[in-house]
Amino acid sequence: MGLDMAKYRRLFLEEAAEHLSEISTALLALEKDRGASEGIDVIFRMAHSIKSMAASLEYGSIADLAHALEDRMEGVRARGCIDDGAELASLFRGLEGLEAMVAVVRETGEAPPPQVELVESMRAESESLKKKALS
């Protein structure tokens, strides 16, 4: 890995840490007020940023999970609130998954293995919400 890649990885780790911290803060706000639109927007934007940064560095597994979280938040944005504790728990699982994957990059410099089950469950929940919204 050349000097540039190391520099970009360091930048990714710094920015990802900030974005994950903002997601965490926003989720805690949503725990208190499930309709906190600012929190909903923050999570959507931070997931989008992590997805873009991860994709540009070929951390596909991180990009996949961040994309699933972003899609999930798109549904929440459309509805304007978090439905219930189960939905909040799912979003916290997404955050924890991203934190664990970023930790792998920090420790090894390598892309982490995919979190297939987590990504699939978030995507299934997003699809289910879309169907509910349409009915």
Order of alpha helices (4+ residues) and beta strands (2+ residues): alpha-alpha-alpha-alpha-alpha
